Each structure stands twice: as structure tokens, then as C-alpha cells.
Amino acid sequence: MREIKANITKKPDHWLRVVQDKKSGEIHIEGNKPGLEYLASVCFAISAMGQKPGANHWHLSEIFYTLEKGSPDLIVCFQEAITNK
């Protein structure tokens, strides 16, 4: 089995935000090209690492400078299968 290295790099000009449409309740993830590429790299890295302890999720938050101010925190998680909670 080959090892996959995570390459999650945030570029200085990236922006990414999460907003909820008040009327429809839809969640929108909005960003510029570097911001969406960053989110894609997070998703790829998490899927590549699978269920490794501590590597199966990634926090996005304005306190980590990965989301714009006012965005609710977002946690991207790897789950092998859908679980009913």
C-alpha cells in the first residue's frame, strides 16, 4: 500500500466562507479559486488518509484563518459509511 502525503497549503489570497440562506436554509460554501482549491485539497487529503486517528477530520474556522469572519465553523469529516445518529 503506498503512502499518500497530505498537501494542504493555504495561499495568502485565499478566501472561503460559509453562509446559510435564511429563506431556504441552504448552506453555501463560497470562495475564490485559491479558497476552493484549498477546500478541495482538504477533502482529498482526508479521503486519502481514511480512518487514521486524528487525520479523519479537518477544522475550518475564522480563528484558524481558514474561513472569513462571520462564517460558522465547519468540520470536514471522513466516514466510511453513513451512520444514523
PyMOL Python script that loads the backbone (N, CA, C, O; Angstrom):
from pymol import cmd

cmd.read_pdbstr("""\
ATOM      1  N   MET A   1       0.846  -1.176   0.000  1.00  0.00           N
ATOM      2  CA  MET A   1       0.000   0.000   0.000  1.00  0.00           C
ATOM      3  C   MET A   1       0.886   1.232   0.000  1.00  0.00           C
ATOM      4  O   MET A   1       1.779   1.351   0.839  1.00  0.00           O
ATOM      5  N   ARG A   2       0.656   2.138  -0.916  1.00  0.00           N
ATOM      6  CA  ARG A   2       1.503   3.327  -0.988  1.00  0.00           C
ATOM      7  C   ARG A   2       1.019   4.393  -0.011  1.00  0.00           C
ATOM      8  O   ARG A   2      -0.175   4.526   0.257  1.00  0.00           O
ATOM      9  N   GLU A   3       1.972   5.137   0.505  1.00  0.00           N
ATOM     10  CA  GLU A   3       1.643   6.202   1.443  1.00  0.00           C
ATOM     11  C   GLU A   3       1.293   7.461   0.666  1.00  0.00           C
ATOM     12  O   GLU A   3       1.967   7.804  -0.305  1.00  0.00           O
ATOM     13  N   ILE A   4       0.252   8.141   1.088  1.00  0.00           N
ATOM     14  CA  ILE A   4      -0.164   9.378   0.436  1.00  0.00           C
ATOM     15  C   ILE A   4       0.129  10.527   1.389  1.00  0.00           C
ATOM     16  O   ILE A   4      -0.311  10.517   2.539  1.00  0.00           O
ATOM     17  N   LYS A   5       0.857  11.495   0.918  1.00  0.00           N
ATOM     18  CA  LYS A   5       1.195  12.674   1.713  1.00  0.00           C
ATOM     19  C   LYS A   5       0.124  13.738   1.513  1.00  0.00           C
ATOM     20  O   LYS A   5      -0.304  14.000   0.389  1.00  0.00           O
ATOM     21  N   ALA A   6      -0.297  14.340   2.600  1.00  0.00           N
ATOM     22  CA  ALA A   6      -1.272  15.421   2.523  1.00  0.00           C
ATOM     23  C   ALA A   6      -0.549  16.705   2.139  1.00  0.00           C
ATOM     24  O   ALA A   6       0.496  17.025   2.705  1.00  0.00           O
ATOM     25  N   ASN A   7      -1.097  17.432   1.189  1.00  0.00           N
ATOM     26  CA  ASN A   7      -0.525  18.702   0.787  1.00  0.00           C
ATOM     27  C   ASN A   7      -1.613  19.759   0.916  1.00  0.00           C
ATOM     28  O   ASN A   7      -2.245  20.142  -0.069  1.00  0.00           O
ATOM     29  N   ILE A   8      -1.817  20.214   2.119  1.00  0.00           N
ATOM     30  CA  ILE A   8      -2.853  21.204   2.383  1.00  0.00           C
ATOM     31  C   ILE A   8      -2.153  22.532   2.624  1.00  0.00           C
ATOM     32  O   ILE A   8      -1.593  22.767   3.694  1.00  0.00           O
ATOM     33  N   THR A   9      -2.191  23.401   1.612  1.00  0.00           N
ATOM     34  CA  THR A   9      -1.500  24.680   1.700  1.00  0.00           C
ATOM     35  C   THR A   9      -2.474  25.804   1.424  1.00  0.00           C
ATOM     36  O   THR A   9      -3.114  25.845   0.374  1.00  0.00           O
ATOM     37  N   LYS A  10      -2.581  26.708   2.368  1.00  0.00           N
ATOM     38  CA  LYS A  10      -3.454  27.868   2.217  1.00  0.00           C
ATOM     39  C   LYS A  10      -2.648  28.997   1.583  1.00  0.00           C
ATOM     40  O   LYS A  10      -1.609  29.391   2.113  1.00  0.00           O
ATOM     41  N   LYS A  11      -3.116  29.514   0.458  1.00  0.00           N
ATOM     42  CA  LYS A  11      -2.444  30.620  -0.218  1.00  0.00           C
ATOM     43  C   LYS A  11      -2.865  31.938   0.436  1.00  0.00           C
ATOM     44  O   LYS A  11      -3.983  32.054   0.939  1.00  0.00           O
ATOM     45  N   PRO A  12      -1.972  32.928   0.427  1.00  0.00           N
ATOM     46  CA  PRO A  12      -2.262  34.201   1.096  1.00  0.00           C
ATOM     47  C   PRO A  12      -3.527  34.904   0.601  1.00  0.00           C
ATOM     48  O   PRO A  12      -4.191  35.587   1.381  1.00  0.00           O
ATOM     49  N   ASP A  13      -3.870  34.749  -0.678  1.00  0.00           N
ATOM     50  CA  ASP A  13      -5.035  35.459  -1.226  1.00  0.00           C
ATOM     51  C   ASP A  13      -6.312  34.626  -1.210  1.00  0.00           C
ATOM     52  O   ASP A  13      -7.303  34.990  -1.844  1.00  0.00           O
ATOM     53  N   HIS A  14      -6.288  33.508  -0.486  1.00  0.00           N
ATOM     54  CA  HIS A  14      -7.478  32.648  -0.470  1.00  0.00           C
ATOM     55  C   HIS A  14      -8.548  33.264   0.414  1.00  0.00           C
ATOM     56  O   HIS A  14      -8.254  33.886   1.435  1.00  0.00           O
ATOM     57  N   TRP A  15      -9.794  33.079   0.003  1.00  0.00           N
ATOM     58  CA  TRP A  15     -10.906  33.372   0.906  1.00  0.00           C
ATOM     59  C   TRP A  15     -11.967  32.306   0.701  1.00  0.00           C
ATOM     60  O   TRP A  15     -12.179  31.803  -0.402  1.00  0.00           O
ATOM     61  N   LEU A  16     -12.620  31.984   1.801  1.00  0.00           N
ATOM     62  CA  LEU A  16     -13.625  30.927   1.842  1.00  0.00           C
ATOM     63  C   LEU A  16     -14.606  31.299   2.940  1.00  0.00           C
ATOM     64  O   LEU A  16     -14.201  31.694   4.034  1.00  0.00           O
ATOM     65  N   ARG A  17     -15.874  31.177   2.656  1.00  0.00           N
ATOM     66  CA  ARG A  17     -16.863  31.463   3.699  1.00  0.00           C
ATOM     67  C   ARG A  17     -18.039  30.508   3.599  1.00  0.00           C
ATOM     68  O   ARG A  17     -18.323  29.935   2.547  1.00  0.00           O
ATOM     69  N   VAL A  18     -18.706  30.359   4.722  1.00  0.00           N
ATOM     70  CA  VAL A  18     -19.885  29.514   4.825  1.00  0.00           C
ATOM     71  C   VAL A  18     -21.038  30.424   5.247  1.00  0.00           C
ATOM     72  O   VAL A  18     -20.936  31.148   6.238  1.00  0.00           O
ATOM     73  N   VAL A  19     -22.120  30.384   4.499  1.00  0.00           N
ATOM     74  CA  VAL A  19     -23.306  31.175   4.841  1.00  0.00           C
ATOM     75  C   VAL A  19     -24.539  30.297   4.692  1.00  0.00           C
ATOM     76  O   VAL A  19     -24.574  29.385   3.865  1.00  0.00           O
ATOM     77  N   GLN A  20     -25.540  30.583   5.498  1.00  0.00           N
ATOM     78  CA  GLN A  20     -26.805  29.861   5.383  1.00  0.00           C
ATOM     79  C   GLN A  20     -27.855  30.813   4.854  1.00  0.00           C
ATOM     80  O   GLN A  20     -28.060  31.894   5.406  1.00  0.00           O
ATOM     81  N   ASP A  21     -28.519  30.413   3.786  1.00  0.00           N
ATOM     82  CA  ASP A  21     -29.599  31.210   3.218  1.00  0.00           C
ATOM     83  C   ASP A  21     -30.755  31.197   4.210  1.00  0.00           C
ATOM     84  O   ASP A  21     -31.291  30.137   4.532  1.00  0.00           O
ATOM     85  N   LYS A  22     -31.132  32.363   4.688  1.00  0.00           N
ATOM     86  CA  LYS A  22     -32.170  32.449   5.725  1.00  0.00           C
ATOM     87  C   LYS A  22     -33.530  31.960   5.233  1.00  0.00           C
ATOM     88  O   LYS A  22     -34.308  31.414   6.016  1.00  0.00           O
ATOM     89  N   LYS A  23     -33.824  32.147   3.952  1.00  0.00           N
ATOM     90  CA  LYS A  23     -35.119  31.748   3.415  1.00  0.00           C
ATOM     91  C   LYS A  23     -35.202  30.235   3.178  1.00  0.00           C
ATOM     92  O   LYS A  23     -36.150  29.587   3.620  1.00  0.00           O
ATOM     93  N   SER A  24     -34.209  29.678   2.482  1.00  0.00           N
ATOM     94  CA  SER A  24     -34.281  28.260   2.104  1.00  0.00           C
ATOM     95  C   SER A  24     -33.609  27.337   3.114  1.00  0.00           C
ATOM     96  O   SER A  24     -33.896  26.140   3.148  1.00  0.00           O
ATOM     97  N   GLY A  25     -32.709  27.889   3.942  1.00  0.00           N
ATOM     98  CA  GLY A  25     -31.962  27.065   4.882  1.00  0.00           C
ATOM     99  C   GLY A  25     -30.746  26.388   4.261  1.00  0.00           C
ATOM    100  O   GLY A  25     -30.013  25.672   4.944  1.00  0.00           O
ATOM    101  N   GLU A  26     -30.530  26.615   2.958  1.00  0.00           N
ATOM    102  CA  GLU A  26     -29.394  26.010   2.273  1.00  0.00           C
ATOM    103  C   GLU A  26     -28.075  26.550   2.827  1.00  0.00           C
ATOM    104  O   GLU A  26     -27.971  27.715   3.211  1.00  0.00           O
ATOM    105  N   ILE A  27     -27.086  25.682   2.857  1.00  0.00           N
ATOM    106  CA  ILE A  27     -25.745  26.068   3.258  1.00  0.00           C
ATOM    107  C   ILE A  27     -24.947  26.344   1.985  1.00  0.00           C
ATOM    108  O   ILE A  27     -24.915  25.515   1.075  1.00  0.00           O
ATOM    109  N   HIS A  28     -24.311  27.500   1.923  1.00  0.00           N
ATOM    110  CA  HIS A  28     -23.492  27.866   0.776  1.00  0.00           C
ATOM    111  C   HIS A  28     -22.032  27.918   1.215  1.00  0.00           C
ATOM    112  O   HIS A  28     -21.704  28.544   2.223  1.00  0.00           O
ATOM    113  N   ILE A  29     -21.171  27.271   0.469  1.00  0.00           N
ATOM    114  CA  ILE A  29     -19.729  27.392   0.654  1.00  0.00           C
ATOM    115  C   ILE A  29     -19.249  28.217  -0.523  1.00  0.00           C
ATOM    116  O   ILE A  29     -19.333  27.783  -1.672  1.00  0.00           O
ATOM    117  N   GLU A  30     -18.746  29.405  -0.235  1.00  0.00           N
ATOM    118  CA  GLU A  30     -18.347  30.345  -1.271  1.00  0.00           C
ATOM    119  C   GLU A  30     -16.862  30.640  -1.143  1.00  0.00           C
ATOM    120  O   GLU A  30     -16.329  30.696  -0.034  1.00  0.00           O
ATOM    121  N   GLY A  31     -16.205  30.825  -2.253  1.00  0.00           N
ATOM    122  CA  GLY A  31     -14.796  31.165  -2.205  1.00  0.00           C
ATOM    123  C   GLY A  31     -14.250  31.524  -3.563  1.00  0.00           C
ATOM    124  O   GLY A  31     -14.882  31.284  -4.592  1.00  0.00           O
ATOM    125  N   ASN A  32     -13.051  32.110  -3.551  1.00  0.00           N
ATOM    126  CA  ASN A  32     -12.360  32.377  -4.808  1.00  0.00           C
ATOM    127  C   ASN A  32     -11.613  31.112  -5.223  1.00  0.00           C
ATOM    128  O   ASN A  32     -11.678  30.096  -4.532  1.00  0.00           O
ATOM    129  N   LYS A  33     -10.910  31.173  -6.344  1.00  0.00           N
ATOM    130  CA  LYS A  33     -10.226  29.984  -6.865  1.00  0.00           C
ATOM    131  C   LYS A  33      -9.259  29.386  -5.847  1.00  0.00           C
ATOM    132  O   LYS A  33      -9.323  28.182  -5.597  1.00  0.00           O
ATOM    133  N   PRO A  34      -8.359  30.184  -5.244  1.00  0.00           N
ATOM    134  CA  PRO A  34      -7.453  29.591  -4.247  1.00  0.00           C
ATOM    135  C   PRO A  34      -8.196  29.025  -3.032  1.00  0.00           C
ATOM    136  O   PRO A  34      -7.768  28.020  -2.466  1.00  0.00           O
ATOM    137  N   GLY A  35      -9.291  29.650  -2.630  1.00  0.00           N
ATOM    138  CA  GLY A  35     -10.060  29.162  -1.492  1.00  0.00           C
ATOM    139  C   GLY A  35     -10.723  27.827  -1.774  1.00  0.00           C
ATOM    140  O   GLY A  35     -10.690  26.926  -0.936  1.00  0.00           O
ATOM    141  N   LEU A  36     -11.324  27.692  -2.945  1.00  0.00           N
ATOM    142  CA  LEU A  36     -11.968  26.432  -3.308  1.00  0.00           C
ATOM    143  C   LEU A  36     -10.933  25.333  -3.557  1.00  0.00           C
ATOM    144  O   LEU A  36     -11.185  24.164  -3.264  1.00  0.00           O
ATOM    145  N   GLU A  37      -9.767  25.708  -4.097  1.00  0.00           N
ATOM    146  CA  GLU A  37      -8.692  24.728  -4.263  1.00  0.00           C
ATOM    147  C   GLU A  37      -8.198  24.239  -2.899  1.00  0.00           C
ATOM    148  O   GLU A  37      -7.877  23.062  -2.739  1.00  0.00           O
ATOM    149  N   TYR A  38      -8.139  25.137  -1.925  1.00  0.00           N
ATOM    150  CA  TYR A  38      -7.750  24.764  -0.565  1.00  0.00           C
ATOM    151  C   TYR A  38      -8.751  23.758   0.000  1.00  0.00           C
ATOM    152  O   TYR A  38      -8.355  22.734   0.556  1.00  0.00           O
ATOM    153  N   LEU A  39     -10.056  24.048  -0.142  1.00  0.00           N
ATOM    154  CA  LEU A  39     -11.084  23.141   0.345  1.00  0.00           C
ATOM    155  C   LEU A  39     -10.982  21.784  -0.353  1.00  0.00           C
ATOM    156  O   LEU A  39     -11.132  20.746   0.292  1.00  0.00           O
ATOM    157  N   ALA A  40     -10.732  21.782  -1.652  1.00  0.00           N
ATOM    158  CA  ALA A  40     -10.576  20.521  -2.393  1.00  0.00           C
ATOM    159  C   ALA A  40      -9.380  19.736  -1.868  1.00  0.00           C
ATOM    160  O   ALA A  40      -9.449  18.513  -1.746  1.00  0.00           O
ATOM    161  N   SER A  41      -8.273  20.432  -1.552  1.00  0.00           N
ATOM    162  CA  SER A  41      -7.092  19.734  -1.029  1.00  0.00           C
ATOM    163  C   SER A  41      -7.365  19.146   0.349  1.00  0.00           C
ATOM    164  O   SER A  41      -6.850  18.078   0.679  1.00  0.00           O
ATOM    165  N   VAL A  42      -8.167  19.830   1.152  1.00  0.00           N
ATOM    166  CA  VAL A  42      -8.572  19.293   2.457  1.00  0.00           C
ATOM    167  C   VAL A  42      -9.379  18.012   2.251  1.00  0.00           C
ATOM    168  O   VAL A  42      -9.107  16.998   2.894  1.00  0.00           O
ATOM    169  N   CYS A  43     -10.363  18.051   1.363  1.00  0.00           N
ATOM    170  CA  CYS A  43     -11.204  16.871   1.104  1.00  0.00           C
ATOM    171  C   CYS A  43     -10.378  15.714   0.568  1.00  0.00           C
ATOM    172  O   CYS A  43     -10.570  14.574   0.990  1.00  0.00           O
ATOM    173  N   PHE A  44      -9.456  15.990  -0.362  1.00  0.00           N
ATOM    174  CA  PHE A  44      -8.625  14.928  -0.917  1.00  0.00           C
ATOM    175  C   PHE A  44      -7.737  14.312   0.165  1.00  0.00           C
ATOM    176  O   PHE A  44      -7.635  13.089   0.263  1.00  0.00           O
ATOM    177  N   ALA A  45      -7.103  15.147   0.968  1.00  0.00           N
ATOM    178  CA  ALA A  45      -6.193  14.637   2.000  1.00  0.00           C
ATOM    179  C   ALA A  45      -6.934  13.778   3.013  1.00  0.00           C
ATOM    180  O   ALA A  45      -6.447  12.718   3.407  1.00  0.00           O
ATOM    181  N   ILE A  46      -8.104  14.228   3.434  1.00  0.00           N
ATOM    182  CA  ILE A  46      -8.881  13.456   4.409  1.00  0.00           C
ATOM    183  C   ILE A  46      -9.303  12.113   3.813  1.00  0.00           C
ATOM    184  O   ILE A  46      -9.222  11.083   4.483  1.00  0.00           O
ATOM    185  N   SER A  47      -9.751  12.121   2.561  1.00  0.00           N
ATOM    186  CA  SER A  47     -10.166  10.856   1.942  1.00  0.00           C
ATOM    187  C   SER A  47      -8.973   9.926   1.744  1.00  0.00           C
ATOM    188  O   SER A  47      -9.117   8.709   1.852  1.00  0.00           O
ATOM    189  N   ALA A  48      -7.808  10.479   1.457  1.00  0.00           N
ATOM    190  CA  ALA A  48      -6.616   9.659   1.241  1.00  0.00           C
ATOM    191  C   ALA A  48      -6.122   9.026   2.544  1.00  0.00           C
ATOM    192  O   ALA A  48      -5.602   7.910   2.536  1.00  0.00           O
ATOM    193  N   MET A  49      -6.285   9.737   3.660  1.00  0.00           N
ATOM    194  CA  MET A  49      -5.801   9.222   4.941  1.00  0.00           C
ATOM    195  C   MET A  49      -6.788   8.287   5.605  1.00  0.00           C
ATOM    196  O   MET A  49      -6.416   7.511   6.485  1.00  0.00           O
ATOM    197  N   GLY A  50      -8.055   8.353   5.188  1.00  0.00           N
ATOM    198  CA  GLY A  50      -9.056   7.439   5.728  1.00  0.00           C
ATOM    199  C   GLY A  50      -9.279   7.593   7.215  1.00  0.00           C
ATOM    200  O   GLY A  50      -9.375   8.711   7.723  1.00  0.00           O
ATOM    201  N   GLN A  51      -9.360   6.482   7.910  1.00  0.00           N
ATOM    202  CA  GLN A  51      -9.725   6.473   9.326  1.00  0.00           C
ATOM    203  C   GLN A  51      -8.530   6.582  10.274  1.00  0.00           C
ATOM    204  O   GLN A  51      -8.660   6.241  11.450  1.00  0.00           O
ATOM    205  N   LYS A  52      -7.368   7.047   9.799  1.00  0.00           N
ATOM    206  CA  LYS A  52      -6.226   7.217  10.701  1.00  0.00           C
ATOM    207  C   LYS A  52      -6.640   8.113  11.856  1.00  0.00           C
ATOM    208  O   LYS A  52      -7.208   9.180  11.623  1.00  0.00           O
ATOM    209  N   PRO A  53      -6.374   7.715  13.090  1.00  0.00           N
ATOM    210  CA  PRO A  53      -6.739   8.550  14.238  1.00  0.00           C
ATOM    211  C   PRO A  53      -6.132   9.944  14.120  1.00  0.00           C
ATOM    212  O   PRO A  53      -4.939  10.095  13.855  1.00  0.00           O
ATOM    213  N   GLY A  54      -6.959  10.947  14.318  1.00  0.00           N
ATOM    214  CA  GLY A  54      -6.508  12.333  14.250  1.00  0.00           C
ATOM    215  C   GLY A  54      -6.398  12.897  12.850  1.00  0.00           C
ATOM    216  O   GLY A  54      -6.180  14.098  12.687  1.00  0.00           O
ATOM    217  N   ALA A  55      -6.542  12.060  11.834  1.00  0.00           N
ATOM    218  CA  ALA A  55      -6.405  12.525  10.448  1.00  0.00           C
ATOM    219  C   ALA A  55      -7.710  12.418   9.675  1.00  0.00           C
ATOM    220  O   ALA A  55      -7.735  12.677   8.472  1.00  0.00           O
ATOM    221  N   ASN A  56      -8.784  12.044  10.338  1.00  0.00           N
ATOM    222  CA  ASN A  56     -10.032  11.801   9.620  1.00  0.00           C
ATOM    223  C   ASN A  56     -10.971  13.011   9.627  1.00  0.00           C
ATOM    224  O   ASN A  56     -12.138  12.898   9.251  1.00  0.00           O
ATOM    225  N   HIS A  57     -10.460  14.158  10.053  1.00  0.00           N
ATOM    226  CA  HIS A  57     -11.277  15.367  10.008  1.00  0.00           C
ATOM    227  C   HIS A  57     -10.375  16.604   9.928  1.00  0.00           C
ATOM    228  O   HIS A  57      -9.180  16.541  10.214  1.00  0.00           O
ATOM    229  N   TRP A  58     -10.980  17.723   9.533  1.00  0.00           N
ATOM    230  CA  TRP A  58     -10.237  18.972   9.400  1.00  0.00           C
ATOM    231  C   TRP A  58     -11.160  20.106   9.813  1.00  0.00           C
ATOM    232  O   TRP A  58     -12.292  20.199   9.337  1.00  0.00           O
ATOM    233  N   HIS A  59     -10.676  20.964  10.696  1.00  0.00           N
ATOM    234  CA  HIS A  59     -11.460  22.105  11.172  1.00  0.00           C
ATOM    235  C   HIS A  59     -11.199  23.324  10.295  1.00  0.00           C
ATOM    236  O   HIS A  59     -10.049  23.680  10.036  1.00  0.00           O
ATOM    237  N   LEU A  60     -12.259  23.947   9.850  1.00  0.00           N
ATOM    238  CA  LEU A  60     -12.179  25.223   9.152  1.00  0.00           C
ATOM    239  C   LEU A  60     -12.873  26.248  10.046  1.00  0.00           C
ATOM    240  O   LEU A  60     -14.011  26.043  10.468  1.00  0.00           O
ATOM    241  N   SER A  61     -12.186  27.344  10.331  1.00  0.00           N
ATOM    242  CA  SER A  61     -12.728  28.322  11.258  1.00  0.00           C
ATOM    243  C   SER A  61     -12.042  29.662  11.047  1.00  0.00           C
ATOM    244  O   SER A  61     -10.893  29.719  10.609  1.00  0.00           O
ATOM    245  N   GLU A  62     -12.747  30.733  11.358  1.00  0.00           N
ATOM    246  CA  GLU A  62     -12.102  32.046  11.256  1.00  0.00           C
ATOM    247  C   GLU A  62     -10.958  32.174  12.261  1.00  0.00           C
ATOM    248  O   GLU A  62     -10.032  32.951  12.030  1.00  0.00           O
ATOM    249  N   ILE A  63     -10.998  31.428  13.378  1.00  0.00           N
ATOM    250  CA  ILE A  63      -9.890  31.520  14.339  1.00  0.00           C
ATOM    251  C   ILE A  63      -8.619  30.857  13.806  1.00  0.00           C
ATOM    252  O   ILE A  63      -7.522  31.143  14.285  1.00  0.00           O
ATOM    253  N   PHE A  64      -8.763  29.967  12.810  1.00  0.00           N
ATOM    254  CA  PHE A  64      -7.594  29.365  12.151  1.00  0.00           C
ATOM    255  C   PHE A  64      -7.261  30.102  10.852  1.00  0.00           C
ATOM    256  O   PHE A  64      -6.364  29.691  10.116  1.00  0.00           O
ATOM    257  N   TYR A  65      -7.975  31.177  10.574  1.00  0.00           N
ATOM    258  CA  TYR A  65      -7.789  31.976   9.355  1.00  0.00           C
ATOM    259  C   TYR A  65      -8.039  31.158   8.087  1.00  0.00           C
ATOM    260  O   TYR A  65      -7.423  31.401   7.049  1.00  0.00           O
ATOM    261  N   THR A  66      -8.948  30.192   8.184  1.00  0.00           N
ATOM    262  CA  THR A  66      -9.302  29.398   7.008  1.00  0.00           C
ATOM    263  C   THR A  66     -10.698  29.730   6.490  1.00  0.00           C
ATOM    264  O   THR A  66     -11.059  29.331   5.383  1.00  0.00           O
ATOM    265  N   LEU A  67     -11.486  30.459   7.283  1.00  0.00           N
ATOM    266  CA  LEU A  67     -12.798  30.942   6.847  1.00  0.00           C
ATOM    267  C   LEU A  67     -12.884  32.438   7.127  1.00  0.00           C
ATOM    268  O   LEU A  67     -12.231  32.958   8.032  1.00  0.00           O
ATOM    269  N   GLU A  68     -13.694  33.106   6.340  1.00  0.00           N
ATOM    270  CA  GLU A  68     -13.888  34.535   6.529  1.00  0.00           C
ATOM    271  C   GLU A  68     -14.652  34.825   7.817  1.00  0.00           C
ATOM    272  O   GLU A  68     -15.393  33.978   8.317  1.00  0.00           O
ATOM    273  N   LYS A  69     -14.464  36.018   8.340  1.00  0.00           N
ATOM    274  CA  LYS A  69     -15.126  36.442   9.564  1.00  0.00           C
ATOM    275  C   LYS A  69     -16.645  36.322   9.408  1.00  0.00           C
ATOM    276  O   LYS A  69     -17.210  36.702   8.382  1.00  0.00           O
ATOM    277  N   GLY A  70     -17.281  35.793  10.436  1.00  0.00           N
ATOM    278  CA  GLY A  70     -18.729  35.628  10.428  1.00  0.00           C
ATOM    279  C   GLY A  70     -19.197  34.268   9.948  1.00  0.00           C
ATOM    280  O   GLY A  70     -20.375  33.937  10.082  1.00  0.00           O
ATOM    281  N   SER A  71     -18.287  33.470   9.386  1.00  0.00           N
ATOM    282  CA  SER A  71     -18.659  32.122   8.939  1.00  0.00           C
ATOM    283  C   SER A  71     -18.775  31.198  10.139  1.00  0.00           C
ATOM    284  O   SER A  71     -17.953  31.271  11.053  1.00  0.00           O
ATOM    285  N   PRO A  72     -19.782  30.328  10.156  1.00  0.00           N
ATOM    286  CA  PRO A  72     -19.803  29.319  11.216  1.00  0.00           C
ATOM    287  C   PRO A  72     -18.671  28.316  10.976  1.00  0.00           C
ATOM    288  O   PRO A  72     -18.279  28.071   9.835  1.00  0.00           O
ATOM    289  N   ASP A  73     -18.157  27.747  12.053  1.00  0.00           N
ATOM    290  CA  ASP A  73     -17.107  26.742  11.910  1.00  0.00           C
ATOM    291  C   ASP A  73     -17.621  25.568  11.079  1.00  0.00           C
ATOM    292  O   ASP A  73     -18.808  25.242  11.095  1.00  0.00           O
ATOM    293  N   LEU A  74     -16.703  24.952  10.361  1.00  0.00           N
ATOM    294  CA  LEU A  74     -17.034  23.818   9.504  1.00  0.00           C
ATOM    295  C   LEU A  74     -16.014  22.727   9.771  1.00  0.00           C
ATOM    296  O   LEU A  74     -14.811  22.985   9.779  1.00  0.00           O
ATOM    297  N   ILE A  75     -16.488  21.520   9.988  1.00  0.00           N
ATOM    298  CA  ILE A  75     -15.598  20.383  10.166  1.00  0.00           C
ATOM    299  C   ILE A  75     -15.878  19.410   9.031  1.00  0.00           C
ATOM    300  O   ILE A  75     -17.000  18.929   8.867  1.00  0.00           O
ATOM    301  N   VAL A  76     -14.836  19.126   8.249  1.00  0.00           N
ATOM    302  CA  VAL A  76     -14.933  18.163   7.157  1.00  0.00           C
ATOM    303  C   VAL A  76     -14.467  16.827   7.716  1.00  0.00           C
ATOM    304  O   VAL A  76     -13.348  16.722   8.219  1.00  0.00           O
ATOM    305  N   CYS A  77     -15.316  15.804   7.632  1.00  0.00           N
ATOM    306  CA  CYS A  77     -15.026  14.511   8.264  1.00  0.00           C
ATOM    307  C   CYS A  77     -15.058  13.373   7.259  1.00  0.00           C
ATOM    308  O   CYS A  77     -15.847  13.379   6.314  1.00  0.00           O
ATOM    309  N   PHE A  78     -14.176  12.383   7.482  1.00  0.00           N
ATOM    310  CA  PHE A  78     -14.201  11.143   6.715  1.00  0.00           C
ATOM    311  C   PHE A  78     -15.066  10.153   7.475  1.00  0.00           C
ATOM    312  O   PHE A  78     -14.881   9.950   8.675  1.00  0.00           O
ATOM    313  N   GLN A  79     -16.001   9.543   6.784  1.00  0.00           N
ATOM    314  CA  GLN A  79     -16.832   8.457   7.328  1.00  0.00           C
ATOM    315  C   GLN A  79     -16.867   7.376   6.268  1.00  0.00           C
ATOM    316  O   GLN A  79     -17.210   7.651   5.118  1.00  0.00           O
ATOM    317  N   GLU A  80     -16.521   6.162   6.627  1.00  0.00           N
ATOM    318  CA  GLU A  80     -16.534   5.041   5.684  1.00  0.00           C
ATOM    319  C   GLU A  80     -17.947   4.750   5.196  1.00  0.00           C
ATOM    320  O   GLU A  80     -18.147   4.400   4.033  1.00  0.00           O
ATOM    321  N   ALA A  81     -18.919   4.891   6.078  1.00  0.00           N
ATOM    322  CA  ALA A  81     -20.311   4.619   5.732  1.00  0.00           C
ATOM    323  C   ALA A  81     -21.206   5.608   6.463  1.00  0.00           C
ATOM    324  O   ALA A  81     -20.803   6.210   7.458  1.00  0.00           O
ATOM    325  N   ILE A  82     -22.409   5.766   5.966  1.00  0.00           N
ATOM    326  CA  ILE A  82     -23.370   6.660   6.615  1.00  0.00           C
ATOM    327  C   ILE A  82     -23.821   6.019   7.917  1.00  0.00           C
ATOM    328  O   ILE A  82     -24.204   4.850   7.954  1.00  0.00           O
ATOM    329  N   THR A  83     -23.768   6.809   8.985  1.00  0.00           N
ATOM    330  CA  THR A  83     -24.263   6.316  10.269  1.00  0.00           C
ATOM    331  C   THR A  83     -25.465   7.150  10.678  1.00  0.00           C
ATOM    332  O   THR A  83     -25.469   8.366  10.490  1.00  0.00           O
ATOM    333  N   ASN A  84     -26.463   6.523  11.225  1.00  0.00           N
ATOM    334  CA  ASN A  84     -27.641   7.232  11.709  1.00  0.00           C
ATOM    335  C   ASN A  84     -27.431   7.589  13.163  1.00  0.00           C
ATOM    336  O   ASN A  84     -27.177   6.726  14.003  1.00  0.00           O
ATOM    337  N   LYS A  85     -27.540   8.855  13.443  1.00  0.00           N
ATOM    338  CA  LYS A  85     -27.359   9.314  14.832  1.00  0.00           C
ATOM    339  C   LYS A  85     -28.693   9.707  15.415  1.00  0.00           C
ATOM    340  O   LYS A  85     -28.764  10.120  16.572  1.00  0.00           O
TER     341      LYS A  85
END
""", "prot")
cmd.dss("prot")
cmd.show_as("cartoon", "prot")
cmd.util.cbc("prot")
cmd.orient("prot")
